[in-house]
């Protein structure tokens, strides 16, 4: 069984950033990734300096090429399915039946979106059904835009999106659950609330054309925002005892360490700031923190051995 200083679960932006920091610190690292990123349908990434407007796959591919230059970093295309605490750290088992051990773990495993049960929404997700105006709002500014949702999160998102377009409607997909005060506030800003039940999002290769309602009527839109629910993409941190906050994110400190010693998390699984820039930033933080911890511990161990 191969032993590493660090195993990183997830090889996208945050995982690669952590691996680069560790590789530059001469640490032996294994990245386990199944090659199925959450933003695989998104055609272009924005709001990341030097990479604005580039396809996400192009950014991650270039990042991987750069990380591959560090000889102490290895890659495995597989899925981590089990993790247990052992005397020397942690053991990770994979879907293909392999097992590896490491002194420390970094989870850069992301989150899994749970979208509303509406025909066509998955095909449009990341293309014309969007999660973040800071990532994609500029490209659909002043366009006919919808919000799908029926709770306080949808109301808050509607307020936010009003910065990018005045042609805005909140589609509650059934009787509105908004308070009178919330509805009146939207009305003052000329934002419509549509309570029709949605049957389907009519689209062409992910580009939405219209919303078709169950009564046969429809309305044309150019973009839709949805604040999707989510779950952790990897269940191993929870099985190891890592704390999850009320929003569903892994709890971490300033060094990205979770509530379980020597287990770290970075990127989307531990932050609501769902951007490539944040993923890279938290991944770098985790990589540096983990490498420093290993270096300091080794220094102390060698000092004690010399004293003896």
C-alpha positions as CSV (number, residue, x, y, z in Angstrom):
1,X,0.0,0.0,0.0
2,X,1.5,3.3,-1.1
3,X,1.9,6.0,1.6
4,X,1.9,9.7,0.8
5,X,2.4,12.9,2.8
6,X,-0.9,14.1,1.5
7,X,-3.8,12.7,-0.5
8,X,-6.0,15.3,-2.2
9,X,-9.5,14.2,-3.2
10,X,-10.6,16.3,-6.2
11,X,-8.3,17.5,-9.0
12,X,-10.0,20.6,-10.2
13,X,-9.0,24.2,-9.4
14,X,-8.7,24.0,-5.6
15,X,-7.1,20.5,-5.6
16,X,-4.6,21.5,-8.2
17,X,-3.8,24.7,-6.4
18,X,-3.2,22.8,-3.2
19,X,-1.0,20.3,-5.1
20,X,1.1,23.0,-6.6
21,X,1.9,24.5,-3.2
22,X,2.7,21.0,-1.8
23,X,4.8,20.0,-4.8
24,X,6.8,23.2,-4.5
25,X,7.4,22.2,-0.9
26,X,8.8,18.8,-2.0
27,X,5.9,16.8,-0.5
28,X,4.7,13.5,-1.9
29,X,1.1,14.0,-3.0
30,X,-1.5,11.8,-4.6
31,X,-4.5,13.5,-6.3
32,X,-7.5,11.3,-6.8
33,X,-10.1,12.6,-9.3
34,X,-12.7,11.0,-11.4
35,X,-12.7,13.6,-14.2
36,X,-16.3,14.9,-13.7
37,X,-16.1,18.6,-12.7
38,X,-19.3,20.4,-11.5
39,X,-18.9,23.1,-14.1
40,X,-18.4,20.8,-17.1
41,X,-21.3,22.4,-19.0
42,X,-20.2,26.0,-18.4
43,X,-18.8,27.4,-21.7
44,X,-16.9,30.3,-20.3
45,X,-15.5,31.4,-16.9
46,X,-15.4,35.0,-15.7
47,X,-14.2,37.2,-12.9
48,X,-10.8,35.5,-12.6
49,X,-7.8,37.7,-13.4
50,X,-5.8,36.6,-16.5
51,X,-8.4,34.0,-17.4
52,X,-11.6,36.1,-17.9
53,X,-13.7,34.6,-20.7
54,X,-11.7,31.4,-21.0
55,X,-13.4,28.0,-21.0
56,X,-13.2,26.3,-17.5
57,X,-11.7,23.1,-19.1
58,X,-9.0,25.2,-20.7
59,X,-8.1,26.7,-17.4
60,X,-8.0,23.4,-15.5
61,X,-6.1,21.7,-18.3
62,X,-3.4,24.3,-18.2
63,X,-3.3,24.2,-14.4
64,X,-2.8,20.4,-14.5
65,X,0.0,20.6,-17.0
66,X,1.8,23.0,-14.7
67,X,1.2,20.8,-11.6
68,X,2.4,17.7,-13.5
69,X,5.9,19.3,-13.7
70,X,6.4,18.7,-10.0
71,X,7.8,15.2,-9.7
72,X,6.4,14.5,-6.2
73,X,2.8,14.9,-7.3
74,X,1.0,11.9,-8.7
75,X,-2.5,11.6,-10.3
76,X,-5.0,8.8,-10.2
77,X,-8.2,8.8,-12.2
78,X,-10.6,7.1,-9.8
79,X,-13.2,7.9,-7.2
80,X,-12.5,7.9,-3.4
81,X,-15.3,6.1,-1.7
82,X,-14.1,5.4,1.8
83,X,-11.8,6.9,4.4
84,X,-10.7,5.7,7.8
85,X,-8.4,6.9,10.5
86,X,-5.3,4.7,11.1
87,X,-2.2,5.0,13.2
88,X,-0.1,6.7,10.5
89,X,-2.8,9.1,9.4
90,X,-5.6,8.0,7.1
91,X,-6.5,5.3,4.6
92,X,-8.4,6.0,1.4
93,X,-10.1,3.3,-0.6
94,X,-11.3,3.9,-4.2
95,X,-14.1,2.7,-6.4
96,X,-11.6,0.6,-8.4
97,X,-10.5,-1.3,-5.3
98,X,-7.2,0.4,-4.6
99,X,-6.1,1.7,-1.2
100,X,-3.6,4.4,-0.2
101,X,-2.5,6.0,3.0
102,X,-1.4,9.5,3.9
103,X,-0.5,11.6,6.9
104,X,-3.0,14.3,5.9
105,X,-6.0,14.7,3.7
106,X,-7.3,17.6,1.6
107,X,-10.8,17.4,0.3
108,X,-11.3,19.5,-2.8
109,X,-14.3,17.5,-3.8
110,X,-16.9,20.2,-4.5
111,X,-20.6,20.0,-4.1
112,X,-23.4,18.4,-6.1
113,X,-26.2,20.7,-7.2
114,X,-29.8,19.6,-6.6
115,X,-31.9,21.4,-9.2
116,X,-35.7,21.9,-9.3
117,X,-37.6,19.1,-11.0
118,X,-38.3,21.0,-14.2
119,X,-37.7,19.5,-17.7
120,X,-34.8,21.1,-19.5
121,X,-33.2,22.7,-16.5
122,X,-30.3,20.3,-16.2
123,X,-29.4,20.7,-19.9
124,X,-29.3,24.5,-19.4
125,X,-27.5,24.5,-16.1
126,X,-24.3,26.6,-16.3
127,X,-25.1,27.7,-19.9
128,X,-28.3,29.9,-19.6
129,X,-29.6,28.8,-16.2
130,X,-27.1,30.4,-13.9
131,X,-26.1,30.4,-10.3
132,X,-24.0,33.6,-9.9
133,X,-24.4,37.1,-11.4
134,X,-20.7,37.9,-10.6
135,X,-19.7,35.0,-12.8
136,X,-22.2,35.4,-15.6
137,X,-24.4,38.5,-15.1
138,X,-22.4,40.8,-17.3
139,X,-22.9,38.6,-20.3
140,X,-26.7,38.8,-19.9
141,X,-27.0,42.3,-18.7
142,X,-30.2,44.2,-19.7
143,X,-31.7,40.9,-21.1
144,X,-35.1,39.5,-20.3
145,X,-34.3,37.5,-17.2
146,X,-36.1,35.2,-14.8
147,X,-35.5,33.9,-11.3
148,X,-37.0,30.5,-10.3
149,X,-37.6,30.1,-6.6
150,X,-40.2,30.6,-3.9
151,X,-38.5,31.4,-0.7
152,X,-36.4,34.0,1.0
153,X,-33.3,32.9,-1.0
154,X,-35.2,33.6,-4.2
155,X,-36.3,37.0,-2.9
156,X,-32.7,37.9,-2.0
157,X,-31.4,36.7,-5.3
158,X,-34.1,38.7,-7.2
159,X,-32.9,41.9,-5.4
160,X,-29.4,41.2,-6.4
161,X,-30.1,40.4,-10.0
162,X,-32.0,43.7,-10.4
163,X,-28.5,45.3,-10.6
164,X,-27.9,43.7,-14.0
165,X,-31.3,44.0,-15.6
166,X,-34.6,45.9,-15.2
167,X,-36.5,43.3,-17.3
168,X,-36.9,40.8,-14.4
169,X,-39.5,38.3,-13.3
170,X,-39.6,36.0,-10.3
171,X,-41.2,32.7,-11.2
172,X,-42.5,31.0,-8.1
173,X,-43.7,27.8,-9.9
174,X,-46.9,27.7,-8.0
175,X,-48.6,30.0,-5.4
176,X,-46.2,32.6,-4.1
177,X,-44.9,32.1,-0.6
178,X,-43.5,35.6,-0.4
179,X,-44.7,37.9,2.4
180,X,-46.8,40.9,1.5
181,X,-43.9,43.1,2.3
182,X,-41.6,41.2,0.0
183,X,-44.2,41.3,-2.8
184,X,-44.8,45.0,-2.4
185,X,-41.1,45.7,-2.5
186,X,-40.6,43.8,-5.7
187,X,-43.7,45.6,-7.2
188,X,-42.1,49.0,-6.4
189,X,-39.1,48.0,-8.5
190,X,-41.3,46.9,-11.3
191,X,-40.3,43.3,-10.8
192,X,-43.1,40.9,-11.7
193,X,-44.1,37.8,-9.7
194,X,-45.4,35.0,-11.9
195,X,-47.2,32.1,-10.1
196,X,-47.8,29.8,-13.1
197,X,-46.7,26.2,-12.7
198,X,-43.7,25.5,-14.9
199,X,-43.8,22.5,-17.3
200,X,-40.5,22.9,-19.2
201,X,-37.7,25.1,-20.1
202,X,-37.6,25.2,-23.9
203,X,-34.0,25.5,-25.1
204,X,-31.6,24.8,-27.9
205,X,-28.4,23.1,-26.8
206,X,-28.7,24.6,-23.4
207,X,-29.6,28.1,-24.5
208,X,-33.0,28.8,-23.1
209,X,-35.7,30.2,-25.4
210,X,-38.8,30.2,-23.3
211,X,-40.6,29.0,-20.2
212,X,-43.5,26.7,-21.0
213,X,-46.2,26.5,-18.3
214,X,-48.6,23.7,-17.5
215,X,-51.6,25.6,-18.9
216,X,-50.0,25.8,-22.3
217,X,-48.9,29.4,-22.1
218,X,-45.3,30.5,-22.4
219,X,-43.0,33.4,-22.0
220,X,-39.7,34.2,-23.7
221,X,-36.5,34.7,-21.6
222,X,-32.8,34.9,-22.3
223,X,-31.5,33.8,-18.9
224,X,-32.7,32.3,-15.6
225,X,-31.1,32.3,-12.2
226,X,-31.6,29.5,-9.7
227,X,-30.2,29.2,-6.2
228,X,-30.0,25.5,-6.2
229,X,-29.9,23.3,-3.1
230,X,-26.8,21.1,-2.8
231,X,-25.1,18.2,-1.0
232,X,-21.5,17.4,-0.4
233,X,-20.1,15.6,-3.4
234,X,-18.0,13.4,-1.2
235,X,-19.3,11.8,2.0
236,X,-15.9,10.8,3.4
237,X,-15.3,14.0,5.4
238,X,-18.7,13.5,7.2
239,X,-17.9,9.8,7.9
240,X,-14.6,10.9,9.5
241,X,-16.5,13.3,11.8
242,X,-15.9,16.6,10.0
243,X,-18.5,19.2,11.1
244,X,-21.0,20.6,8.6
245,X,-22.5,24.0,9.1
246,X,-26.2,24.8,8.8
247,X,-25.8,25.7,5.1
248,X,-24.2,22.4,4.3
249,X,-20.6,23.4,4.0
250,X,-17.6,21.8,5.7
251,X,-16.5,23.9,8.6
252,X,-12.8,25.1,8.3
253,X,-10.5,27.5,10.1
254,X,-8.2,30.1,8.6
255,X,-5.8,27.4,7.4
256,X,-8.6,25.4,5.8
257,X,-8.4,22.7,8.4
258,X,-11.7,21.0,9.3
259,X,-12.8,20.2,12.8
260,X,-11.0,16.9,12.4
261,X,-7.2,17.1,12.9
262,X,-5.1,16.7,9.7
263,X,-8.2,16.8,7.5
264,X,-8.5,19.9,5.3
265,X,-11.1,21.2,2.9
266,X,-11.0,23.8,0.2
267,X,-13.1,25.2,-2.7
268,X,-16.8,24.8,-3.1
269,X,-17.3,22.2,-0.4
270,X,-16.4,24.7,2.3
271,X,-17.4,28.1,1.0
272,X,-20.4,29.8,-0.4
273,X,-18.1,31.9,-2.6
274,X,-18.4,29.6,-5.6
275,X,-15.8,31.0,-8.0
276,X,-12.6,29.7,-9.6
277,X,-10.7,32.5,-7.9
278,X,-11.9,31.5,-4.5
279,X,-11.2,27.8,-5.2
280,X,-7.6,28.6,-6.2
281,X,-7.1,30.9,-3.2
282,X,-8.4,28.4,-0.6
283,X,-6.6,25.5,-2.3
284,X,-3.3,27.4,-2.1
285,X,-4.0,28.2,1.5
286,X,-4.6,24.6,2.3
287,X,-1.5,23.4,0.5
288,X,0.7,25.9,2.2
289,X,-0.8,25.2,5.6
290,X,-0.5,21.4,5.2
291,X,3.1,21.6,4.0
292,X,4.1,23.9,6.9
293,X,2.5,21.6,9.4
294,X,4.4,18.6,8.0
295,X,7.7,20.6,7.9
296,X,7.4,21.8,11.5
297,X,6.4,18.3,12.8
298,X,9.3,16.7,11.1
299,X,11.7,19.4,12.4
300,X,10.5,18.7,16.0
301,X,10.7,14.9,15.5
302,X,14.3,15.1,14.3
303,X,15.2,17.4,17.1
304,X,13.9,15.0,19.7
305,X,15.7,12.1,18.0
306,X,19.0,14.0,18.2
307,X,18.5,14.8,21.9
308,X,18.2,11.1,22.6
